[in-house]
Amino acid sequence: MRKAKIVCTIGPASESLDVLSRLIEQGMDAARLNFSHGTHDSHRRAIRSIREAAASRQAAVAIIQDVQGPRIRVDEVGEKGLDVAPGQSVRLQTALARSGGQLAAASGAPAGGQIDIPVSYPHLARDVRPGGRILIDDGLIELTVTRIAGGAVECLVVTGGRITSHKGINLPGTNVSAPTLTDKDREDIRFGVAAGVDYVALSFVRGPEDIAAAKQLVAACGRDVPIIAKIERVEAVNALPAILDAADGVMIARGDLGVEMGAEAVPVLQKRIIVEANHRRRLVITATQMLESMTQRASPTRAEASDVANAVFDGTDAVMLSAETAIGRYPVETVRVMDRIVRAAEEGIAASASRRRDADGDARSCSEAICTAASTAASAITASAIVAFSELGSTARLISKQRPVAPIIAFTPFEPIRQRMALYWGVTPHCMHQIAQTDERVHEAERRLKAEGIVKPGERIVILSGTRIGQPGGTNLMKLHEVP
């Protein structure tokens, strides 16, 4: 049983019912919808198709809504784009026409010896300073600010290349004044919550106050949807402990993080973020360019295979595919390859170093103490499975963070919680109607585990439950059980 989960970004290459079904068959545990692209109608269709494909395969698939955030982009520059060369002078300005306030398409023609590049962010001239760096297209093009004049930002090209429409712009070292939650994000989150997404991923988080604002918005929509903070800015790295305390999980967005802090900083930051997230029992997803070459090729590079495996060795809960499954030529093959790499990495982790979290002196709830004991007991008796009865998924998440060798089988009465648990490391989620008597509950779980071939007569399992049915957070019972 593979324990680290696979997240696939859904796009033109993977949005059909047939491809979604095959992605699930090959190992997709969660589907990411990138709200930087598409419309509410297209995302609504995608959500409907994901649910239909999952139901047809009787699989639990979590849906992650990834909101755009205050993304700064190049506006329209024509089909051919603009070529800029080192030493050339360019001018960045908002593409607002003086008459009517409508977006004006850039012609790219030189104006006073400079090339005008329209940008989407209206406060660029207010935020940047002379000497500051501006990076375009994931840092492939670099500019240095020379002067702010008339609401425009004049720059000198350091590293040239072709600038095309809608490419991202990063401002390393600049405090961007735009709020993390934009008006578009708020509208998108209201839509996503109403449409039944299982997680909301928040882009360009700077501190815990951004998480609080998102949670307040979700609560106002009448649902409890976990918030995943994307770590992709220097401010987020500096505020990591507070963000982890506020959020339900984090995503290591290595693309923008590398542009902001340098590619050489990413490997160390990845390990640090995973360790701290696991220490605080939070979900952690490792993302960006994991099998990037497979957007065009049917097999990965050896370096990419090592990258995926090292994320597993580091202790990530999930690994994520972006362009590979959204627009790539081989979406299904990519998931198949990632599944194989993750399984091989997990087999290489010796049982003696199974990444179980030992007691570290932190204050623990009764539920967490029970889960810690369950992981130890499962190892001691060589349990075939750990069975967790979990109303809202908390027990499953806590035992997952212990990284036990035994597979975790979680039962919940609620289908949305089953879908949410699909993202938890090592957890296979199931639905089971509420049964008041503990012995009857264990008997029903035992019957289903034997029917699915997960356990056999004579094998041992560890059972986690609560004596107060219908009361979340009440896990207070651990039972070591031999299957009759």
N, C-alpha and C positions, 0 to 999 in steps of 0.2 A: 504494500500500500504506500503510494507516494504521500508525503506529509506536507512539504512546502507546496503552496497553491500557485496556480497559474492564472494570471489576469490577462485577458485579451482586449485590446482596443477594437471597437467595432466601427467599420467604415465601409466604403464602396466595395472593397474586396471580400467583405465578410457579412454583409447585412442580410443576405438572402437566407430563407429558412433552411435550405439545403446545406449551405456552408456552416451556418450556426449549429445545425445538428451534428455535422461532422467535427466541428471544433469541440463540442461537448464530448463526443465519442473519443476524441484523442486526448482529452484531459483538461479542457477549459473549466475552471472553477468559478470565475467571476468575469463579467463583461463590463468594460469601461466605455462610457459614452462621453466623448470630448465635445463639450458645449462651446468650444472656440469655433466649431464648424457646425453646419447643419441648422435646421429649423426645429421648432417645437413639433411640427407635424412629422418631420423625418425621425426625430427621436421617439416620438410616440409610436410610430410604426416599428422602430427597432426594439423598443421595450416589449411590445406585443409579440414580436417574432421570437425574441429571446425566451419569454415565458412559454410560448407555444413549443419551441424546440426543447426546452428543459422538461416540460410536462410529457412530451412524447417519449423522452428517454428516462423518465422518472428520476431526474437529476435535480439537485439543488444548485442553482446558479445565482450568485449575488450580482446585483447591478450597481455599479459605481457611477454616479454622476460627477464629472470633473468640470467644474465651472471655470470660466475663462480668467477672471480676475482682471486687474488693471494692466492688461497686456498692451504694450506699445508696439505699433506695427507701421511698416511702410504702407502708404495708401497706393492708389492706382498709378502705375507708371508705364502703362502700355504693355502689350504682349511681349515685346522684345526686351523690356527692362532698360536699365541704365548701366553703362560701363563706366567705372571710375578707376583712376590710376593713382599710384602713390605720388604724393606731392601736389595733387590737384586740389582745387578749392571747391567746396560744395556748400550748399545752404539748405538746412532742414527747416521746414515751416509747415504749419498746419494748413491743410488743403481747403480752407474756408474761403470761398469767393467773397469779395468785398460787397457784392450786391446779393441780397437774399439769404446769405449765410449758408448756401448750399455747397456741398463738396465739389471741388473743381478737379477735373482730371489733369494730371501733370503731363506736360508735353515733353519734358526732359530737355528742352532747348536751353542753351546757355543764356543767362541773364546777367549782364555786366561781368562776363568772364567766369561766372559761377554756374554750376548745375543745380537746379532746384529739385529737392527731393521732398515730396509731401509726406507728412507723418500723421498718425491718427490721434496723438496725444496733445490736447490743446494747451497744456501747461509746460511743455518742454522748455521753452525759453525761460520760464520762471524757476525751474528746478536745477538746470545745469549751470556750470560755472566755467569760465575760460581755463583751459588746461585739463578739463575733464575728458574721460574716454567715453566714446559711444561705439557700441558693437552691434553689427547687423548680421542677420542670418547665422545665429549661433556662434558669433565671433569670427566668421570667415572674413568679414570686412571690418576694419577698425578705423575710426575717425578720432581726431583730437579737436576739441572745441577751441576756436581762436577768438571768437567775438560774439556777443549777443547784440543784435541791432534790429530795431523795428519789429520786435516780436519773432524774429527769425534767429536761427542758430547757425553761425558760420563756422565751418570746420575745414581741417586739412586732412586729406586722406593719407593714412599710414600704411594700411594694407588694402589693396584694391581688389576689384572683382566686379561681377555683375549683380546689380540690385534689382530684384523683381518684386512685384506687388505682393503685399501682405506678409513679407518676411518680418520676423520679430526683431525688436530693437531692445538691447540691454544697456543699462546705465550703471556700470559697476562703480561703487563709491559714491553714488548720488542718492540722496534721500528723496524718493518719489513721493510727491504730496498727494497723489490720488489715493482714495480709500481702497483698502483691500477688497471690500464688498462693493462692487459697482452697482448701478441701477440695473444693468443687464443681469448681473449675477443674482440679484434679489428676485427679479422676475423669473429667471431660470430655476432657482431653488424652489420657488412656489410651484412652478410647473412640475419639477421633478418629484417633490414630495407628494403632490396630488396624483402623479402617475405611478407612484409606488416604488421609487428607487430604494435600494437598501443602504447605500452610503452616499454621502456628499463629500467630495474632495475639494478642498479650498485652496486656490492658487495664490502664490505670492504672499503667504502669511508672514507677518512681521512680529507678532507677539500674541499672547494669550487673549488679549482683548478682541482680536479678530475672530477667534474661536467662539468667544462668548457672544459676539454679535450674530454669528451664523446660527448658534444654538438657539438664541432668542427668536430668530426668524423662523427656524424649523418648528419650535414650540408653538409659535403663533399660528402655524399651519395645522396644528392639531395632531402632530405625529412626533415620535421619538426616533430620529434617524441619526446614526453615528456620524461624527464629523472627522474626516481624515485631513490633517494639515500637510500640505506639500512643502517640503523643506527645499527651497531653491534660492533663498536670498541670504546675504550675510547677517541681516538682522535676525532671521529665523535661527540660524546656527548659534548666534550669541544668546538667544532667548530659549534655547532648546529645552532645558528642564521645565520651565514654566509652560511652554507649549505642550509638552508631553503630559503635564498634569492636567491641562485643560481639554486636550483633544482625546478622541477615542483611538486614534492611530495616526501614523505619519507615513508619508510617501517620500522616498529619497529621489527627488526629481533631478537626476544627475546631469541633464542637459543644461538647464539654466544655472544650476549650482556650479558646474564647471566653467561656464562663461563668466559668472560673477566672481569666482574665487580662484580660477585656474584649474586646468585638468589635473595637475599634479596633486591638488588638495583633495580630490574626490575619493580616492581609495581609503585614505585615512578617515575622512569624514563618514564614509559609508560604514566602516567598522564601528566608529564611535556612536553613530546614531542608532545602529542596530542594538548595540550593547545597552545603551541607555533606554531605548524603547522596551526591550525585553525586561530590563530591571524594573521598569514601572508597569509591566504587564500590559503594554499597549501593542496594538497591531503595527507591523512595519512592512511596507512594500518597497522593494527595490526596483527602480524603473529606469528606462531610457537606453536605447541602443544595445540591448542585451544580445540580440541576434540580428543586428542591423543589416548585415550582408545578405540575409535571407529575404530581404525585400526584392532582390533581383536574382538570387542564386538559390538552388535547391539544397545547399548544404552550408553549414556555418564555418567560420574560420576556427582554428584551434584556440586562438585567443578568446573568442566569444564563448566557446565551450567552457574555458577556464573561468571566465567572468561569471557565468551563470553558476557554476559549481562553487566558486568562492563566496557568492552571496548566500548559498545554502550553508556552507561551512560557517559563515559569519553568524547564522541563526535567523535569517530573514523569514517572515511568515509567508511571503509571496514574492514571486518574480513577475514582472509585467512586460508584455509585448505592446509596442505602439504602432509605428508604421508597418512593422512586419505583418500584422494581421489586418490593419485598417486599409492599407493601399498596396500592400506587397503582392507579388505574383504567386507566392506559395504560403498562404495563411494556414492551411491545414497541416502541411508538412512542417511548418515552423513549430506549431504546438506539439506535434509528434516528436520532433527533435528535442525541444525543451523538456518534455516529459522524460525522455530517455536520459538526458543529462542530469536532471534533478534526481531521478531514481539511482543512477550510478553514484552520484555524490553522496546520497543518503546511505547507500550500502557501504560506502567507504568510511563512514563514521563509526568507529568501534563502539560497542555497547558500553564499554567502560568510560567512554567520553561522550555519552549520549546527550550532552548539553543540558542535563537536568540542573535546575537552579537550586543550589543548596541554600539552607537557612543563612540569611545574611544579617540578622539582627534587626531588620525592619519590623515595625508594628504590622501585624497581620490580622485580618478578620478571621472569624471562625471558618468561613467558606474557603479562604485561601490556605489556612492551616490544614484543613481537610484535604485539599488538593495536593499540597506538598507531601503530606503523608501518603496519599494514594499513589503518587509517582514512585516514592520509595518502596511501598509495599508491592506494587506491580513488578518492579525490578527484582525484589527479593523472592517472589514466588513464581517468577517467569510467567506472568499473566499473558493470556492470549489477547486480552482486550481490557480497556477501561471503559465502563459504561457510565455515562453521566446523564441523569435526568435534570434538565435545565429549562426552567420556565422562560427566561429571557436571554439565555445564552451565556450568562456570566460564569457559571461553573465550567462550561465547556471552554471558555476563553482562558480561565485561570489554570485549568489542568493542561491546556495547550502550552501555556508559557513555561510549564515545568519541563517541556521537551522529553516526555517519557518515550521509552522504546516501544511500548505496546501501543497499538492503534487505539484511537479514542472514538467511541461510538456514542453520539449524543442524541437524546430523544427530547422533543419538545411538543407541546400541544398546538403550537402556532406556526403556520406556514411561513409568515414573514421572518420569524426567528430562525426557522430552518434555512431559509435563503441567506440570512445574515451570517450564520455559522459556516456557510460554504467557504468563507475566506479565512477561517481559523486554521492554523497549522495543525496537521495531523488529525483533524476532526472530520468524521463522516456523519453528516446530520440526517436525522429521520424525524418524521412526525409520528406521534402516538397520542391517542386520546387520553385525557386525564383519568388516572385510576387512583382511587383514594388509598387503597390498602397497599402497603409497601411490598408484601410478598406477592400479591397479584401483579403488581407492576414489574417486579423482577421476573416473574414467570413469563409474562408476555414478551419482555425484552429477550429473555433466553430463547423463547420459541422462535422469534424472528432472526436472531443471530444464528441459530442452528439451521434455519431454513435457507439463509443466504450463504452458508458455508463459512462464516467468519469464525465460529467456534465449534468444537467437537466435544462429544461426551468425554468426561474425565479431565478436560482442560479447566484451568482456573481463570476467573475474571475478577476484576475489582469494580465494585458498584458504588457510585456516589449519588446520594439522594437527600431529600429533605423530609422531615416528618410532618411538616405543615404544608399540605397540598394547596396550591393556588396562591402561595405567598412567595414572591420572588426574593432571592437573596437568602433563602432559608436552608441552604445545604448544610446539614449537620450530621450526616450519617455516612460512614464508609463500611462496606461489607465485603469480605473476601469470600468468594463463592466458587464451589466446584460444580461444573455443569454435570447434571445427572445423565 
